Amino acid sequence: MKKYKLGFIGLGKMGYAILKGVVSNKVYNEEDICFFDINVDNTNNIRKEYKIDLLKDEIDVLKNSEKVILAIKPQSFNDFLAKAKSNKYDCVIISIAAGIRIEKIKAALGDLKYIRLMPNTPMMIGYGTVGITKSDNVDDKTYEDVKKMFESISKLVDVSEDEIDIVVSASGSMPAYLYTFAKAFIEEAVNKGLSEEKAKALVCESIIGSCHMITDSNKDIDTLIKDVCSPKGTTLAGLNVLKENDFEEIIKKCFDACYDRSIELGK
Ligand SMILES: NC(=O)c1ccc[n+]([C@@H]2O[C@H](COP(=O)([O-])OP(=O)(O)OC[C@H]3O[C@@H](n4cnc5c(N)ncnc54)[C@H](OP(=O)(O)O)[C@@H]3O)[C@@H](O)[C@H]2O)c1
C-alpha cells in the first residue's frame, strides 16, 4: 500500500491552485499528500501554509504516491525525465504540462496509466475549467477517480490528446487574457472618476453575467450582441472602435500564438 494518495512534483502557481482546491474542498486530507519542488522559496511557502510531507526528490514522490501530478514547466521536463527514467513505478501519472505528450513521458517512466489535463488557476477558488484526456490503458475506475478529484473544483471537458493544445488557448491561459481585458476596462473607469472598488465590481460582475448569458440564454452570441446595441447608441460607438482596430483578429492571433507555443514546447 502506498503511503500517500496524491503526490506533487513541482508546486508552483498551478500546482498550488490544484492543492488549494483539493484541500479546501476536502478531496484529500493534508496527511494524504506529499510533494517535491526544487525551488526552495516555493517549498518554504508551501510548508508554511500546508502540512503536507516534503519528500527527498521526484523519485521518492513517484515511488510513494498512488497518483502523481506532474506540475513542472514544460521546459523542466527533459531534466526530470532523464533523472526519473532508470526506475520502475506503479503510480497513476497526471500531467498538466502544456505541450508535453503522453508518449514522451511514457518513454521515460514506463507503461503506467497516464492522464493529461489542462487546468486553469481559478481552480484554487473552485471555478476551474479542465480539458482532460487519458492513455488507452486507463480503466474506467481510475479515470472516474481522477475526474472526481477535479470535478469539485472545476468543470471538466473530455478532449482528445490532439485537442489539448487548443484547450491551452481556450481555457488554460484564458484567465491572463481576461484579466488583461478587465484591467483595461477598470483602469479607464477609474480614469474617468469611478473608485477602483466600484469599477472592479461593475466590470467583473458584468463579465460574469455576460458569460452566463452565453451559456444559459439559448441565444447565439451575435443575437446577444445585437440585444445590447440600440441604433446609433453608446454600445455601437464602442463596438465600432473595436471593429476599426481589428479586435477579433487580434484575439485570434493571441489564440494562435498560445496554441503554436504549446506545440513548440512539446518538441
Ligand atoms: N500557470 C497556469 O496558469 C497554468 C495553466 C495550465 C497549465 N499549466 C501548466 O502547469 C505546469 C506548471 O506551471 P506553473 O505556472 O505552475 O509553473 P511554476 O510556477 O514555475 O511551478 C513549477 C515549479 O516546479 C519546480 N520544478 C522544476 N523542475 C522540478 C523538478 N524536477 N522537480 C520538482 N520541482 C521542479 C519549479 O522550480 P523553479 O522555479 O526553480 O524552476 C517551480 O517551483 C506547466 O507545465 C504549465 O504548462 C499552468
The ligand as an SDF file (V2000), in Angstrom:
LIG
                    3D

 48 52  0  0  0  0  0  0  0  0999 V2000
    0.1150   28.6880  -14.5710 N   0  0  0  0  0  0  0  0  0  0  0  0
   -1.0000   28.3590  -15.2000 C   0  0  0  0  0  0  0  0  0  0  0  0
   -1.9880   29.1130  -15.2110 O   0  0  0  0  0  0  0  0  0  0  0  0
   -1.1160   27.0340  -15.9220 C   0  0  0  0  0  0  0  0  0  0  0  0
   -2.3360   26.6720  -16.5410 C   0  0  0  0  0  0  0  0  0  0  0  0
   -2.4280   25.4180  -17.1440 C   0  0  0  0  0  0  0  0  0  0  0  0
   -1.3510   24.5460  -17.1590 C   0  0  0  0  0  0  0  0  0  0  0  0
   -0.1810   24.9370  -16.5790 N   0  0  0  0  0  0  0  0  0  0  0  0
    0.9540   24.0050  -16.6190 C   0  0  0  0  0  0  0  0  0  0  0  0
    1.3200   23.7600  -15.2830 O   0  0  0  0  0  0  0  0  0  0  0  0
    2.7040   23.4830  -15.2080 C   0  0  0  0  0  0  0  0  0  0  0  0
    3.3110   24.2900  -14.0840 C   0  0  0  0  0  0  0  0  0  0  0  0
    3.1720   25.6520  -14.4100 O   0  0  0  0  0  0  0  0  0  0  0  0
    3.3230   26.7590  -13.2850 P   0  0  0  0  0  0  0  0  0  0  0  0
    2.8320   28.0230  -13.8790 O   0  0  0  0  0  0  0  0  0  0  0  0
    2.7240   26.2540  -12.0310 O   0  0  0  0  0  0  0  0  0  0  0  0
    4.9380   26.8010  -13.1540 O   0  0  0  0  0  0  0  0  0  0  0  0
    5.7790   27.2800  -11.9050 P   0  0  0  0  0  0  0  0  0  0  0  0
    5.0260   28.2970  -11.1220 O   0  0  0  0  0  0  0  0  0  0  0  0
    7.1320   27.6260  -12.4380 O   0  0  0  0  0  0  0  0  0  0  0  0
    5.9140   25.9660  -10.9830 O   0  0  0  0  0  0  0  0  0  0  0  0
    6.7340   24.8640  -11.2700 C   0  0  0  0  0  0  0  0  0  0  0  0
    7.5410   24.5400  -10.0330 C   0  0  0  0  0  0  0  0  0  0  0  0
    8.2180   23.3010  -10.2240 O   0  0  0  0  0  0  0  0  0  0  0  0
    9.5900   23.4540   -9.8520 C   0  0  0  0  0  0  0  0  0  0  0  0
   10.3830   22.4240  -10.5620 N   0  0  0  0  0  0  0  0  0  0  0  0
   11.0330   22.4860  -11.7350 C   0  0  0  0  0  0  0  0  0  0  0  0
   11.6380   21.3040  -12.0100 N   0  0  0  0  0  0  0  0  0  0  0  0
   11.3290   20.4710  -10.9820 C   0  0  0  0  0  0  0  0  0  0  0  0
   11.6440   19.1260  -10.6800 C   0  0  0  0  0  0  0  0  0  0  0  0
   12.3900   18.3690  -11.4970 N   0  0  0  0  0  0  0  0  0  0  0  0
   11.1580   18.5900   -9.5360 N   0  0  0  0  0  0  0  0  0  0  0  0
   10.4040   19.3240   -8.6790 C   0  0  0  0  0  0  0  0  0  0  0  0
   10.0850   20.6310   -8.9050 N   0  0  0  0  0  0  0  0  0  0  0  0
   10.5320   21.1920  -10.0460 C   0  0  0  0  0  0  0  0  0  0  0  0
    9.8990   24.8670  -10.2400 C   0  0  0  0  0  0  0  0  0  0  0  0
   11.0930   25.3260   -9.6540 O   0  0  0  0  0  0  0  0  0  0  0  0
   11.9190   26.5130  -10.4060 P   0  0  0  0  0  0  0  0  0  0  0  0
   11.0630   27.7340  -10.3310 O   0  0  0  0  0  0  0  0  0  0  0  0
   13.1650   26.6170   -9.6190 O   0  0  0  0  0  0  0  0  0  0  0  0
   12.1140   26.0420  -11.8240 O   0  0  0  0  0  0  0  0  0  0  0  0
    8.6460   25.5830   -9.7290 C   0  0  0  0  0  0  0  0  0  0  0  0
    8.7070   25.8090   -8.3510 O   0  0  0  0  0  0  0  0  0  0  0  0
    3.3080   23.8260  -16.5740 C   0  0  0  0  0  0  0  0  0  0  0  0
    3.6560   22.6380  -17.2290 O   0  0  0  0  0  0  0  0  0  0  0  0
    2.2070   24.5500  -17.2920 C   0  0  0  0  0  0  0  0  0  0  0  0
    2.1930   24.2500  -18.6850 O   0  0  0  0  0  0  0  0  0  0  0  0
   -0.0330   26.1480  -15.9580 C   0  0  0  0  0  0  0  0  0  0  0  0
  1  2  1  0
  2  3  2  0
  2  4  1  0
  4  5  1  0
  4 48  2  0
  5  6  2  0
  6  7  1  0
  7  8  2  0
  8  9  1  0
  8 48  1  0
  9 10  1  0
  9 46  1  0
 10 11  1  0
 11 12  1  0
 11 44  1  0
 12 13  1  0
 13 14  1  0
 14 15  2  0
 14 16  1  0
 14 17  1  0
 17 18  1  0
 18 19  2  0
 18 20  1  0
 18 21  1  0
 21 22  1  0
 22 23  1  0
 23 24  1  0
 23 42  1  0
 24 25  1  0
 25 26  1  0
 25 36  1  0
 26 27  1  0
 26 35  1  0
 27 28  2  0
 28 29  1  0
 29 30  1  0
 29 35  2  0
 30 31  1  0
 30 32  2  0
 32 33  1  0
 33 34  2  0
 34 35  1  0
 36 37  1  0
 36 42  1  0
 37 38  1  0
 38 39  2  0
 38 40  1  0
 38 41  1  0
 42 43  1  0
 44 45  1  0
 44 46  1  0
 46 47  1  0
M  CHG  2   8   1  16  -1
M  END
$$$$
